[in-house]
Amino acid sequence: MAWHKLSVLRAAICGAAFVTSIASGAAAEEFVAFKIVDNDTIPQSLTGTPGDPVRGREVAINRKQGNCLACHKMPIPEQPFHGEVGPDLSSVGGGYSEGELRLRIVNPKIVNPDTFMPAFYRPFGLHRVSKNFQGKTILTAQQVEDVVAYLATLK
């Protein structure tokens, strides 16, 4: 019973982190269509422009953008309070291709319907979204590419 309460508490914290993230909302930009292959990968870049791992690291640890630290442990020693709900991302680039990472950022529910992780590039099919944020994504297409580039360096 105590484990269940702890899991619920951690889920609530991740949910609060998601609300904080979505409150920043990606600037209005045209949504970029993408193709999912084998329900496991988005092999093509959303922008056609290589991601910048330095910017991706900044987005990933920014509490109002990616906010990955809310749920994941990462090799970011200067930031306290890493999450423990999601998997450790310290070597995620060694286990997944860029396309697999991209899908998990764009919409992780395609890979795991039960995940608490939010879809960072999904402006449609959502429920209870404030009018101010309807039709917007949490991250821009370029920010997704930047985070993918950063995560790919973690080996």
PyMOL commands that place a pseudoatom at each C-alpha (Angstrom):
pseudoatom trace, name=CA, resn=MET, resi=1, chain=A, elem=C, hetatm=0, pos=[0.000, 0.000, 0.000]
pseudoatom trace, name=CA, resn=ALA, resi=2, chain=A, elem=C, hetatm=0, pos=[2.811, 2.439, 0.827]
pseudoatom trace, name=CA, resn=TRP, resi=3, chain=A, elem=C, hetatm=0, pos=[4.425, 1.768, -2.583]
pseudoatom trace, name=CA, resn=HIS, resi=4, chain=A, elem=C, hetatm=0, pos=[1.121, 2.576, -4.310]
pseudoatom trace, name=CA, resn=LYS, resi=5, chain=A, elem=C, hetatm=0, pos=[0.815, 5.876, -2.415]
pseudoatom trace, name=CA, resn=LEU, resi=6, chain=A, elem=C, hetatm=0, pos=[4.393, 6.770, -3.344]
pseudoatom trace, name=CA, resn=SER, resi=7, chain=A, elem=C, hetatm=0, pos=[3.677, 5.981, -7.012]
pseudoatom trace, name=CA, resn=VAL, resi=8, chain=A, elem=C, hetatm=0, pos=[0.565, 8.155, -6.938]
pseudoatom trace, name=CA, resn=LEU, resi=9, chain=A, elem=C, hetatm=0, pos=[2.535, 10.981, -5.320]
pseudoatom trace, name=CA, resn=ARG, resi=10, chain=A, elem=C, hetatm=0, pos=[5.276, 10.724, -7.949]
pseudoatom trace, name=CA, resn=ALA, resi=11, chain=A, elem=C, hetatm=0, pos=[2.667, 10.695, -10.719]
pseudoatom trace, name=CA, resn=ALA, resi=12, chain=A, elem=C, hetatm=0, pos=[1.087, 13.820, -9.232]
pseudoatom trace, name=CA, resn=ILE, resi=13, chain=A, elem=C, hetatm=0, pos=[4.473, 15.533, -9.180]
pseudoatom trace, name=CA, resn=CYS, resi=14, chain=A, elem=C, hetatm=0, pos=[5.068, 14.626, -12.840]
pseudoatom trace, name=CA, resn=GLY, resi=15, chain=A, elem=C, hetatm=0, pos=[1.572, 15.862, -13.657]
pseudoatom trace, name=CA, resn=ALA, resi=16, chain=A, elem=C, hetatm=0, pos=[2.348, 19.164, -11.955]
pseudoatom trace, name=CA, resn=ALA, resi=17, chain=A, elem=C, hetatm=0, pos=[5.610, 19.345, -13.893]
pseudoatom trace, name=CA, resn=PHE, resi=18, chain=A, elem=C, hetatm=0, pos=[3.642, 18.788, -17.099]
pseudoatom trace, name=CA, resn=VAL, resi=19, chain=A, elem=C, hetatm=0, pos=[1.217, 21.597, -16.237]
pseudoatom trace, name=CA, resn=THR, resi=20, chain=A, elem=C, hetatm=0, pos=[4.176, 23.884, -15.548]
pseudoatom trace, name=CA, resn=SER, resi=21, chain=A, elem=C, hetatm=0, pos=[5.710, 22.896, -18.876]
pseudoatom trace, name=CA, resn=ILE, resi=22, chain=A, elem=C, hetatm=0, pos=[2.552, 23.384, -20.888]
pseudoatom trace, name=CA, resn=ALA, resi=23, chain=A, elem=C, hetatm=0, pos=[1.896, 26.741, -19.251]
pseudoatom trace, name=CA, resn=SER, resi=24, chain=A, elem=C, hetatm=0, pos=[4.840, 28.112, -21.205]
pseudoatom trace, name=CA, resn=GLY, resi=25, chain=A, elem=C, hetatm=0, pos=[3.353, 26.782, -24.487]
pseudoatom trace, name=CA, resn=ALA, resi=26, chain=A, elem=C, hetatm=0, pos=[5.400, 26.750, -27.671]
pseudoatom trace, name=CA, resn=ALA, resi=27, chain=A, elem=C, hetatm=0, pos=[5.102, 29.894, -29.704]
pseudoatom trace, name=CA, resn=ALA, resi=28, chain=A, elem=C, hetatm=0, pos=[2.459, 29.667, -32.392]
pseudoatom trace, name=CA, resn=GLU, resi=29, chain=A, elem=C, hetatm=0, pos=[4.094, 27.987, -35.342]
pseudoatom trace, name=CA, resn=GLU, resi=30, chain=A, elem=C, hetatm=0, pos=[2.881, 25.802, -38.138]
pseudoatom trace, name=CA, resn=PHE, resi=31, chain=A, elem=C, hetatm=0, pos=[2.669, 22.181, -37.055]
pseudoatom trace, name=CA, resn=VAL, resi=32, chain=A, elem=C, hetatm=0, pos=[5.099, 19.954, -38.951]
pseudoatom trace, name=CA, resn=ALA, resi=33, chain=A, elem=C, hetatm=0, pos=[3.665, 16.652, -40.145]
pseudoatom trace, name=CA, resn=PHE, resi=34, chain=A, elem=C, hetatm=0, pos=[5.815, 13.586, -39.510]
pseudoatom trace, name=CA, resn=LYS, resi=35, chain=A, elem=C, hetatm=0, pos=[5.723, 9.886, -40.331]
pseudoatom trace, name=CA, resn=ILE, resi=36, chain=A, elem=C, hetatm=0, pos=[5.914, 7.184, -37.679]
pseudoatom trace, name=CA, resn=VAL, resi=37, chain=A, elem=C, hetatm=0, pos=[7.547, 3.978, -38.906]
pseudoatom trace, name=CA, resn=ASP, resi=38, chain=A, elem=C, hetatm=0, pos=[6.776, 0.608, -37.289]
pseudoatom trace, name=CA, resn=ASN, resi=39, chain=A, elem=C, hetatm=0, pos=[5.144, 2.347, -34.277]
pseudoatom trace, name=CA, resn=ASP, resi=40, chain=A, elem=C, hetatm=0, pos=[8.661, 2.797, -32.919]
pseudoatom trace, name=CA, resn=THR, resi=41, chain=A, elem=C, hetatm=0, pos=[10.454, 5.621, -34.711]
pseudoatom trace, name=CA, resn=ILE, resi=42, chain=A, elem=C, hetatm=0, pos=[10.181, 8.963, -36.473]
pseudoatom trace, name=CA, resn=PRO, resi=43, chain=A, elem=C, hetatm=0, pos=[13.285, 8.603, -38.641]
pseudoatom trace, name=CA, resn=GLN, resi=44, chain=A, elem=C, hetatm=0, pos=[13.071, 11.969, -40.401]
pseudoatom trace, name=CA, resn=SER, resi=45, chain=A, elem=C, hetatm=0, pos=[13.900, 15.258, -38.700]
pseudoatom trace, name=CA, resn=LEU, resi=46, chain=A, elem=C, hetatm=0, pos=[10.885, 17.474, -38.033]
pseudoatom trace, name=CA, resn=THR, resi=47, chain=A, elem=C, hetatm=0, pos=[12.741, 20.488, -39.386]
pseudoatom trace, name=CA, resn=GLY, resi=48, chain=A, elem=C, hetatm=0, pos=[15.358, 19.188, -41.802]
pseudoatom trace, name=CA, resn=THR, resi=49, chain=A, elem=C, hetatm=0, pos=[17.847, 21.127, -39.691]
pseudoatom trace, name=CA, resn=PRO, resi=50, chain=A, elem=C, hetatm=0, pos=[20.233, 19.253, -37.393]
pseudoatom trace, name=CA, resn=GLY, resi=51, chain=A, elem=C, hetatm=0, pos=[19.535, 19.687, -33.727]
pseudoatom trace, name=CA, resn=ASP, resi=52, chain=A, elem=C, hetatm=0, pos=[21.958, 21.565, -31.499]
pseudoatom trace, name=CA, resn=PRO, resi=53, chain=A, elem=C, hetatm=0, pos=[22.879, 19.448, -28.449]
pseudoatom trace, name=CA, resn=VAL, resi=54, chain=A, elem=C, hetatm=0, pos=[23.883, 22.518, -26.408]
pseudoatom trace, name=CA, resn=ARG, resi=55, chain=A, elem=C, hetatm=0, pos=[20.465, 24.134, -26.933]
pseudoatom trace, name=CA, resn=GLY, resi=56, chain=A, elem=C, hetatm=0, pos=[18.851, 20.723, -26.413]
pseudoatom trace, name=CA, resn=ARG, resi=57, chain=A, elem=C, hetatm=0, pos=[20.464, 20.378, -22.997]
pseudoatom trace, name=CA, resn=GLU, resi=58, chain=A, elem=C, hetatm=0, pos=[19.144, 23.821, -22.066]
pseudoatom trace, name=CA, resn=VAL, resi=59, chain=A, elem=C, hetatm=0, pos=[15.608, 22.911, -23.188]
pseudoatom trace, name=CA, resn=ALA, resi=60, chain=A, elem=C, hetatm=0, pos=[15.737, 19.539, -21.415]
pseudoatom trace, name=CA, resn=ILE, resi=61, chain=A, elem=C, hetatm=0, pos=[16.643, 21.040, -18.034]
pseudoatom trace, name=CA, resn=ASN, resi=62, chain=A, elem=C, hetatm=0, pos=[14.559, 24.211, -18.326]
pseudoatom trace, name=CA, resn=ARG, resi=63, chain=A, elem=C, hetatm=0, pos=[11.707, 23.854, -15.826]
pseudoatom trace, name=CA, resn=LYS, resi=64, chain=A, elem=C, hetatm=0, pos=[9.352, 25.750, -18.185]
pseudoatom trace, name=CA, resn=GLN, resi=65, chain=A, elem=C, hetatm=0, pos=[10.204, 23.835, -21.355]
pseudoatom trace, name=CA, resn=GLY, resi=66, chain=A, elem=C, hetatm=0, pos=[11.347, 20.191, -21.434]
pseudoatom trace, name=CA, resn=ASN, resi=67, chain=A, elem=C, hetatm=0, pos=[11.553, 19.820, -17.657]
pseudoatom trace, name=CA, resn=CYS, resi=68, chain=A, elem=C, hetatm=0, pos=[13.021, 16.326, -18.032]
pseudoatom trace, name=CA, resn=LEU, resi=69, chain=A, elem=C, hetatm=0, pos=[14.529, 16.523, -14.543]
pseudoatom trace, name=CA, resn=ALA, resi=70, chain=A, elem=C, hetatm=0, pos=[11.067, 16.464, -12.994]
pseudoatom trace, name=CA, resn=CYS, resi=71, chain=A, elem=C, hetatm=0, pos=[10.837, 12.743, -13.749]
pseudoatom trace, name=CA, resn=HIS, resi=72, chain=A, elem=C, hetatm=0, pos=[14.292, 11.596, -14.906]
pseudoatom trace, name=CA, resn=LYS, resi=73, chain=A, elem=C, hetatm=0, pos=[17.794, 11.392, -13.514]
pseudoatom trace, name=CA, resn=MET, resi=74, chain=A, elem=C, hetatm=0, pos=[20.254, 12.969, -15.944]
pseudoatom trace, name=CA, resn=PRO, resi=75, chain=A, elem=C, hetatm=0, pos=[23.972, 13.787, -15.998]
pseudoatom trace, name=CA, resn=ILE, resi=76, chain=A, elem=C, hetatm=0, pos=[23.255, 17.371, -14.908]
pseudoatom trace, name=CA, resn=PRO, resi=77, chain=A, elem=C, hetatm=0, pos=[25.181, 17.700, -11.624]
pseudoatom trace, name=CA, resn=GLU, resi=78, chain=A, elem=C, hetatm=0, pos=[24.554, 21.444, -11.279]
pseudoatom trace, name=CA, resn=GLN, resi=79, chain=A, elem=C, hetatm=0, pos=[20.789, 20.885, -10.952]
pseudoatom trace, name=CA, resn=PRO, resi=80, chain=A, elem=C, hetatm=0, pos=[19.414, 19.358, -7.727]
pseudoatom trace, name=CA, resn=PHE, resi=81, chain=A, elem=C, hetatm=0, pos=[16.331, 17.205, -7.314]
pseudoatom trace, name=CA, resn=HIS, resi=82, chain=A, elem=C, hetatm=0, pos=[16.292, 14.807, -10.231]
pseudoatom trace, name=CA, resn=GLY, resi=83, chain=A, elem=C, hetatm=0, pos=[13.147, 12.737, -10.645]
pseudoatom trace, name=CA, resn=GLU, resi=84, chain=A, elem=C, hetatm=0, pos=[12.891, 8.999, -10.148]
pseudoatom trace, name=CA, resn=VAL, resi=85, chain=A, elem=C, hetatm=0, pos=[9.572, 8.194, -11.848]
pseudoatom trace, name=CA, resn=GLY, resi=86, chain=A, elem=C, hetatm=0, pos=[10.999, 7.829, -15.348]
pseudoatom trace, name=CA, resn=PRO, resi=87, chain=A, elem=C, hetatm=0, pos=[14.095, 5.921, -16.391]
pseudoatom trace, name=CA, resn=ASP, resi=88, chain=A, elem=C, hetatm=0, pos=[17.604, 7.291, -15.897]
pseudoatom trace, name=CA, resn=LEU, resi=89, chain=A, elem=C, hetatm=0, pos=[18.583, 9.108, -19.119]
pseudoatom trace, name=CA, resn=SER, resi=90, chain=A, elem=C, hetatm=0, pos=[22.340, 9.068, -18.488]
pseudoatom trace, name=CA, resn=SER, resi=91, chain=A, elem=C, hetatm=0, pos=[22.974, 6.565, -21.299]
pseudoatom trace, name=CA, resn=VAL, resi=92, chain=A, elem=C, hetatm=0, pos=[19.766, 6.856, -23.336]
pseudoatom trace, name=CA, resn=GLY, resi=93, chain=A, elem=C, hetatm=0, pos=[21.677, 7.777, -26.515]
pseudoatom trace, name=CA, resn=GLY, resi=94, chain=A, elem=C, hetatm=0, pos=[23.423, 4.412, -26.448]
pseudoatom trace, name=CA, resn=GLY, resi=95, chain=A, elem=C, hetatm=0, pos=[20.156, 2.487, -26.364]
pseudoatom trace, name=CA, resn=TYR, resi=96, chain=A, elem=C, hetatm=0, pos=[17.962, 4.359, -28.840]
pseudoatom trace, name=CA, resn=SER, resi=97, chain=A, elem=C, hetatm=0, pos=[18.387, 5.777, -32.321]
pseudoatom trace, name=CA, resn=GLU, resi=98, chain=A, elem=C, hetatm=0, pos=[17.599, 9.434, -32.984]
pseudoatom trace, name=CA, resn=GLY, resi=99, chain=A, elem=C, hetatm=0, pos=[14.321, 8.350, -34.588]
pseudoatom trace, name=CA, resn=GLU, resi=100, chain=A, elem=C, hetatm=0, pos=[13.338, 6.362, -31.507]
pseudoatom trace, name=CA, resn=LEU, resi=101, chain=A, elem=C, hetatm=0, pos=[14.235, 9.277, -29.241]
pseudoatom trace, name=CA, resn=ARG, resi=102, chain=A, elem=C, hetatm=0, pos=[12.269, 11.667, -31.480]
pseudoatom trace, name=CA, resn=LEU, resi=103, chain=A, elem=C, hetatm=0, pos=[9.101, 9.537, -31.218]
pseudoatom trace, name=CA, resn=ARG, resi=104, chain=A, elem=C, hetatm=0, pos=[9.444, 9.319, -27.436]
pseudoatom trace, name=CA, resn=ILE, resi=105, chain=A, elem=C, hetatm=0, pos=[9.608, 13.109, -27.211]
pseudoatom trace, name=CA, resn=VAL, resi=106, chain=A, elem=C, hetatm=0, pos=[6.929, 13.836, -29.821]
pseudoatom trace, name=CA, resn=ASN, resi=107, chain=A, elem=C, hetatm=0, pos=[4.393, 11.398, -28.346]
pseudoatom trace, name=CA, resn=PRO, resi=108, chain=A, elem=C, hetatm=0, pos=[5.611, 8.674, -25.954]
pseudoatom trace, name=CA, resn=LYS, resi=109, chain=A, elem=C, hetatm=0, pos=[2.107, 7.208, -25.619]
pseudoatom trace, name=CA, resn=ILE, resi=110, chain=A, elem=C, hetatm=0, pos=[2.560, 5.595, -29.038]
pseudoatom trace, name=CA, resn=VAL, resi=111, chain=A, elem=C, hetatm=0, pos=[5.276, 3.397, -27.548]
pseudoatom trace, name=CA, resn=ASN, resi=112, chain=A, elem=C, hetatm=0, pos=[3.787, 3.117, -24.042]
pseudoatom trace, name=CA, resn=PRO, resi=113, chain=A, elem=C, hetatm=0, pos=[0.098, 4.050, -23.678]
pseudoatom trace, name=CA, resn=ASP, resi=114, chain=A, elem=C, hetatm=0, pos=[0.410, 3.972, -19.867]
pseudoatom trace, name=CA, resn=THR, resi=115, chain=A, elem=C, hetatm=0, pos=[3.285, 6.454, -19.569]
pseudoatom trace, name=CA, resn=PHE, resi=116, chain=A, elem=C, hetatm=0, pos=[2.962, 9.622, -17.507]
pseudoatom trace, name=CA, resn=MET, resi=117, chain=A, elem=C, hetatm=0, pos=[5.343, 11.402, -19.864]
pseudoatom trace, name=CA, resn=PRO, resi=118, chain=A, elem=C, hetatm=0, pos=[3.633, 14.171, -21.811]
pseudoatom trace, name=CA, resn=ALA, resi=119, chain=A, elem=C, hetatm=0, pos=[3.664, 14.432, -25.583]
pseudoatom trace, name=CA, resn=PHE, resi=120, chain=A, elem=C, hetatm=0, pos=[5.890, 17.422, -26.263]
pseudoatom trace, name=CA, resn=TYR, resi=121, chain=A, elem=C, hetatm=0, pos=[4.856, 17.834, -29.893]
pseudoatom trace, name=CA, resn=ARG, resi=122, chain=A, elem=C, hetatm=0, pos=[1.165, 17.013, -29.995]
pseudoatom trace, name=CA, resn=PRO, resi=123, chain=A, elem=C, hetatm=0, pos=[-1.296, 19.893, -30.418]
pseudoatom trace, name=CA, resn=PHE, resi=124, chain=A, elem=C, hetatm=0, pos=[-4.408, 17.775, -31.063]
pseudoatom trace, name=CA, resn=GLY, resi=125, chain=A, elem=C, hetatm=0, pos=[-6.407, 14.990, -29.423]
pseudoatom trace, name=CA, resn=LEU, resi=126, chain=A, elem=C, hetatm=0, pos=[-5.886, 16.441, -25.944]
pseudoatom trace, name=CA, resn=HIS, resi=127, chain=A, elem=C, hetatm=0, pos=[-8.533, 16.963, -23.275]
pseudoatom trace, name=CA, resn=ARG, resi=128, chain=A, elem=C, hetatm=0, pos=[-9.128, 19.825, -20.849]
pseudoatom trace, name=CA, resn=VAL, resi=129, chain=A, elem=C, hetatm=0, pos=[-6.693, 22.208, -22.510]
pseudoatom trace, name=CA, resn=SER, resi=130, chain=A, elem=C, hetatm=0, pos=[-7.040, 25.891, -21.667]
pseudoatom trace, name=CA, resn=LYS, resi=131, chain=A, elem=C, hetatm=0, pos=[-8.146, 28.011, -24.623]
pseudoatom trace, name=CA, resn=ASN, resi=132, chain=A, elem=C, hetatm=0, pos=[-4.811, 29.845, -24.476]
pseudoatom trace, name=CA, resn=PHE, resi=133, chain=A, elem=C, hetatm=0, pos=[-2.954, 26.608, -25.222]
pseudoatom trace, name=CA, resn=GLN, resi=134, chain=A, elem=C, hetatm=0, pos=[-5.285, 24.826, -27.641]
pseudoatom trace, name=CA, resn=GLY, resi=135, chain=A, elem=C, hetatm=0, pos=[-3.547, 23.907, -30.863]
pseudoatom trace, name=CA, resn=LYS, resi=136, chain=A, elem=C, hetatm=0, pos=[-0.080, 24.557, -29.406]
pseudoatom trace, name=CA, resn=THR, resi=137, chain=A, elem=C, hetatm=0, pos=[2.705, 22.151, -28.626]
pseudoatom trace, name=CA, resn=ILE, resi=138, chain=A, elem=C, hetatm=0, pos=[4.894, 22.215, -25.523]
pseudoatom trace, name=CA, resn=LEU, resi=139, chain=A, elem=C, hetatm=0, pos=[8.074, 22.366, -27.605]
pseudoatom trace, name=CA, resn=THR, resi=140, chain=A, elem=C, hetatm=0, pos=[8.653, 23.689, -31.101]
pseudoatom trace, name=CA, resn=ALA, resi=141, chain=A, elem=C, hetatm=0, pos=[9.794, 21.328, -33.840]
pseudoatom trace, name=CA, resn=GLN, resi=142, chain=A, elem=C, hetatm=0, pos=[13.331, 22.740, -33.599]
pseudoatom trace, name=CA, resn=GLN, resi=143, chain=A, elem=C, hetatm=0, pos=[13.372, 22.329, -29.820]
pseudoatom trace, name=CA, resn=VAL, resi=144, chain=A, elem=C, hetatm=0, pos=[12.401, 18.669, -30.301]
pseudoatom trace, name=CA, resn=GLU, resi=145, chain=A, elem=C, hetatm=0, pos=[15.347, 18.281, -32.701]
pseudoatom trace, name=CA, resn=ASP, resi=146, chain=A, elem=C, hetatm=0, pos=[17.674, 20.011, -30.234]
pseudoatom trace, name=CA, resn=VAL, resi=147, chain=A, elem=C, hetatm=0, pos=[16.598, 17.707, -27.373]
pseudoatom trace, name=CA, resn=VAL, resi=148, chain=A, elem=C, hetatm=0, pos=[17.025, 14.657, -29.633]
pseudoatom trace, name=CA, resn=ALA, resi=149, chain=A, elem=C, hetatm=0, pos=[20.541, 15.831, -30.509]
pseudoatom trace, name=CA, resn=TYR, resi=150, chain=A, elem=C, hetatm=0, pos=[21.377, 16.272, -26.812]
pseudoatom trace, name=CA, resn=LEU, resi=151, chain=A, elem=C, hetatm=0, pos=[19.937, 12.922, -25.723]
pseudoatom trace, name=CA, resn=ALA, resi=152, chain=A, elem=C, hetatm=0, pos=[21.815, 11.185, -28.544]
pseudoatom trace, name=CA, resn=THR, resi=153, chain=A, elem=C, hetatm=0, pos=[25.092, 12.351, -26.927]
pseudoatom trace, name=CA, resn=LEU, resi=154, chain=A, elem=C, hetatm=0, pos=[24.272, 10.575, -23.650]
pseudoatom trace, name=CA, resn=LYS, resi=155, chain=A, elem=C, hetatm=0, pos=[26.082, 7.247, -24.025]
for i in range(1, 155): cmd.bond("trace and resi %d" % i, "trace and resi %d" % (i + 1))
show_as sticks, trace
zoom trace
